[in-house]
Amino acid sequence: MKKTRSVFGICLVLLLGGLAFAQEGAISSDMLSEIRASVTMDAHTKAMQNAVTKNEIRALVLDRAKLNSIDNHFAYKIEIPSITDQKSSGRCWLFTALNVMRPKVVERYKLKDFEFSQSYLFFWDQLEKANLFLQAAIETRDQDLYEDRLVQWLFQHPIQDGGVWNMMPSLVEKYGLVPKEVFPDSHSSENTRQMRYLLRSKLREQGMLLRQLARDGKKDKYLQKQKTGMLADIYRMLVICMGTPPTEFQWRYVDKNDSLVNAGSFTPQSFYKQALDVNLNDYVMLMNDPSREYYQLYEIEYDRNCWEGSNWLFVNLPAEELKEYAKNSILADEAMYFSCDVGKFLERERGIVADRLHDYESLFGVKFDMDKRDRILSYDSGSSHGMALMGVDTCASGKPTKWLLENSWGAEDGFDGYLIMTDDWFEEYSFRLVILKQFLPEKVRKVLEQKPIMLDPWDRMS
């Protein structure tokens, strides 16, 4: 009996101690009184409350003076014939990468207008990403489904329509390119949600089957054969959703003189080699991530679409250097792949992004003070959208004041399809810049010789 009381007493002490601990971290009545007393319902606060409860916050805090101080003129601009539209899809990376290449074809053939088929490369991107997942499922078949973080990540993200620059060269080198009129968009390529959902579901089913076959003792050769059959199912779904990619085609175009030109017969590979006189390996991905050491080479595991392709590899540099190299590239008429946190301080109707364009602090009387490093580390900011960097405006000293981005949201969006980015916003919310090696100094090129630091697939920059 004494033993029973002793156990009961110990449990009671632990329970009371736990309650005391819980109360220490909870909002007590005294704390709540203090919090309530901190808000005085004066005339200003009442006015703000009345306004905000009936209106969109961003519309109320738009800094009109700052907005009106930004004009639409640029000292240096790379001319393009038209604006593209990715519609309801996550293909900004692909549109941006091809838009960087597009001016070269327009100039070479003296075209009135031109677009590469984004849908053609997207078709192969989805098939390659399916193979990447299934092969990874085979490679990780002995790792625990419940405990291994890589396996968990793979099944959480079996396929997606988003991507980064390095995925485009891998596809082009393997599958070539075609003009948009040869393989136009379908409903599913413009509106990817349903197709993506079905592909993810099917791939997860296939990945689980591969793991089961491995547990049943099936060897690698058998698993590879099963994977081929699984990819045939994915290919069939893609063909039904997007059409059958061409293997040969005729190309005719209208030049700037309104003359119809019959360019002849092409395969996607021959068209790529003839239309683009450029080495895609000459482009370098730069990054501004102040949460990591500068002048280092980084690589993100599984951030690719082709199994045999290259992961996303980038040199981390201060933002001021990115701006310097970007300006030099624009002055040489070379567009760049650029990505950023596009939703921060965006005024979409005018097509402007400027730091503190929305004055939340004056509205709420609350400071928002996180710097870029802490925003990255706390997941408050990250790259969300890719666009082509096409123009720069400068002050009398030559220092950039604002930049021009060719967007892929259609010509009716923003400033005639463009976004205007102030120089201070570039510093705070830009992330990736892909640029030709020729615009980089020797100190940056030398970083490319380093052994890259490998980052996890779930890294903040992924």
Buried (B, 14 or more C-beta within 10 A) or exposed (E): EEEEEEEEEEEEEEEEEEEEEEEEEEEEEEEEEEEEEEEEEEEEEEEBEEEBEEEEEBEBBBBEEBBEEBEBEBBBBBEBEEBBBBBEBBBBBBBBBBBBBBBBBBEEBEBBEBBBBBBBBBBBBBBBBBBBBBBBBBEBBEBEBEEEEBBBBBBEBBBBBBBBBBBBBBBBBBBBBBBBEBBBBBEBBBBBEEBBEEBBEBBBEBBEBBBEBBEEEBEEEEBEEBBEEBBEBBBEBBEEBBBEBBEEBEBEBEEEEEEEBEBEEBBBBBBBEBBBEEEBEEBBBBBBBBBBEBBBBBBBBBBBBBBEBBBBBBBBBEBEBBBBBBBBBBEEBBBBBBBBBBEBBBBBEBBBBBBBBBBBEEBBEEEEEEEBEEBBBEEEBBBBBBBBBBBBBBEEEEEBBBBBBBBBBEEEBBBEBBBBBBBEBBBBBBBBBBBBEEBBEEEBEEBEEEEBEEBBBBBBBB
